Amino acid sequence: MRRMVMRLALGLVMSGGVAGCGSVPPAPVEEPGDALSRGRQEPPREPASAPGAAVDALLARADRAWEEGQTGQAAVILERALRLSPDDPAIWFRLARVRLEQGRHALAASLARRSLSLSGGDGGVAEAARELLEAVCSATGGAICSP
Amino acid sequence: MKGRKRVAKSAGGKAARKGRTKRSGTGHRRHRSWRRVLAALLLLLVMVGAVWVGLLDLKVRHRFEGSMWSLPARVYARPLELYAGLEIGRAQLRRELELARYRAVRRPDEPGEYRLLRERLEISTRPFRFWDGEEPGRHVVVRLESGRVAGIRGVGGDEIPLLRLDPALVASFYPAHREDRLLVRLEEVPPLLVDGLLSVEDHRFLEHHGLVPGAILRALIANLRAGHTVQGGSTLTQQLVKNFFLGNQRTLARKLEEAVMALLVELHFSKRQILEAYLNEVYLGQEGERSIHGFGLAARFWFDKPLERLALHQQALLVGLVKGPSWYDPRRHPERALERRNLVLKIMAERGVIDRRTSEEAAARPLDVTPQAPAGHSRYPAFVELVRRQLRGQYREEELRSAGLQIHTTLDPWVQEQAQKRLAERLAVLEKGRGIERGSLQGAVVVSRAATGEVLAVAGGREGRYAGFNRALDARRPVGSLIKPLVYLAALEQPRRYTLATLLDDSPLTLVDERGERWSPRNYDGRFHGRVPLYLALAHSYNVATVRLGMEVGVESVVELLHRLGLEREVTPWPSLLLGAVSLSPLEVAQLYQGLADGGFTTPLRAIRAVLDAQHRPLSRYPLDIVQAVDDRTAFLTTAALERVVAEGTARGLKGMLPDSLRVAGKTGTTDDLRDSWFAGFSRDHVAVVWVGRDDNRPMGLSGAAGALGVWGRVMGGLPTRPLRPDPPAGIEYAWIDPVTGLRTGEGCEGAVRLPFVVGSLPSFGEGCGSGIVEWLKGLFGERE
């Protein structure tokens, strides 16, 4: 029951930026001059892959796996996405969500804190990460709580 | 005689006893006893024979029904993933393709082929089974623009967001007998190859029951005439039996055994099973100690292609090699091989497998073998050694060598080769430039990914290609000043007590060490520097200030921090620890710095992503497991101080080696009498640790800045890596500080530096410049970031 509530709450937060194409939150803003912004500035001579398209594709797959209850597969795909985009708090959060569902509370909390740290503490992802930390705290009877 | 009787009696049983009661008379008796003995002997023979056949039968069935072969484990590098935005140079791309055994051709239509032009890579990838599923083979065009992938499109026009290539095979763990093979199923073998094999080796295979007596007789006569073996006369089944059970001895007893076993094999197993076993067993090549078995591996060994893609002339060559792969070795004896191949083609035409024209056309073609066999040895033995150790707890050595495991590692071949190359180059330059004995310097490099703890490269010495003493894993050396960032980190964990601006005391100090002796730490430059702000004491690696700070914080706190950051080794909390009197391997140092590089989150360094069984089913995965070891704000402050090491401290020398935009953090380490030269540091993406020294632990005359730093800078400079994140975590604010007083000052004031602080830990304003009302107001509200 708690899991369902959790899932609902997080789902709502997560879908804030996304409706339509699965549930992909907006890509994080990166430094100027990096892959992301460069790609955007250049006039596309032919319809190029959008920057971050690789990560988006992986996240869509991970979300599908998660929806279908294949948490193991979802985690594998999310780790692959992290290798491509290690500073993206949304990916860390998703991985936290998967680990929480698997009952790995301590790991879920660490991942959520990593997400929170990268997000700078603001925005929808940070909000969702905080909620997840609270959920871990109550699920573990206060054993794993954020400082 | 008596003895024999007794044997007969005991073994002969009822038949013998019956005979004894019927006959009488001495002559008769003697005659009778002879017959009895004979009968008994015959019976004995039949029984022994039956037992023997029974045993052979057991042997045959056991071999066929179990897993027939020991299969070596395959060790793969990480797969190359291409996507829009990826930074990858042409040199790297070309090398990655080469390592994954892609061939440069004009029209890359076949899987495993590519064409690299200035702004595009056209490639046909091979399908591959990964731990998370099958990656299909694709024919795509990758657009390249100024060192980056601009986009990927299938030849059909579809956009492909992410392309994963099949990984490079970097090593195999062979069974003790060094047999190597790649299993194929009968349906994967080209039918013409099977027909060719049968027509040359055993054209009555489908009819006989394991033996062809006529052929054996003919061979016997031919061999007797010639005085030595000229003809085999063995069926495929006999050849298989010989390979499986008997080896190369040619005694009559062995021949008999072979014949019986061949019959047994045929009795129990279908022609398909026997043929498939033969195709996988037969010996078809040799590379050093490694023997190449089966057509599956032979196709790759000789032509670097999968079996199903071989053309007729190549199939015929493999069939020809069955007779003697070293005698007909197409690389060493191309003429013999060509002759043999064309004979095979001729026989195939004679037997009606192919028509004459096809045969002649194929015979007109060159051998088409690759000039060099694909390497079967380990390319990166130092890295593979780490893999082996990480597997050790989970898999038995026997299992590693025989169960056909597919081991997917985190090895990044480009990073690995950069590390090996730069280390070797720099050591040679250092020796030459400083008059150090040639070949006396050694070194080690470990590179890992900051965010995931994946080990990307391990160089265990200057000779990267040879396995030997693995200094990255096994050389435990005092770490010297590499420990200092952790002493400072332990202090910064108390933001109310210590900030980057806190003034430390670098004046003479004497304390009593663990042996009860008085100890007075000294600075590298032999001087004392009075009161210095904390960040500067770290930047200049002042020993005395560090010891004093560490004693205030408590050596136990530093030890506890080391363990929190993943150090498993026991460390005694002696004061000398504060100056690095603890011996660690480069890998252990990398583990400590990884936590710092990843904003306080630590994860065990991993060299393996997944292990699959021989059927590509996942056996174990090595998922990302992180723990927050240190508050992210504290980690950020420490990193900021380590940036000052590079900007103005002992690692200033890095500036010329790295692009200006590449902000990195790091620390030099030097031990007594210049025995060990260390550098450990990180960018946003990579953590790297370098050690330089001598194996005999004698002084070599190089400090951290003079030795290891140069290697580190050149390794890091050769990687596609990003500068440190400029944006701090929540809860950090910046202020301008006067390094002389450690107090706040104005932006324009002399010597002012801008430092980050944990919110609420800002020092107060000093007097003089910048202490005006504006700053006072700013101080009141803070200058948040």
Interface residues (C-beta under 8 A of the other chain):
Chain A: E31 G33 D34 A35 L36 R38 G39 E42 E46 P47 A48 S49 A50 P51 G52 A53 A54 D56 A57 L58 Q73 A75 V76 I77 E79 R80 L82 R83 L84 P86 D87 L95 A106 L107 S110 L111 R113 R114 L116 S117 L118 G120 G121 D122
Chain B: E81 Y83 A84 G85 L86 E87 W131 D132 R143 E145 R148 A150 G151 I152 E159 I160 P161 L162 R449 A450 A451 T452 E454 G599 G600 F601 R621 P623 L624 D625 I626 V627 Q628 D632 S661 R684 D685 R722 P723 R725 P726 D727 P729 A730 G731
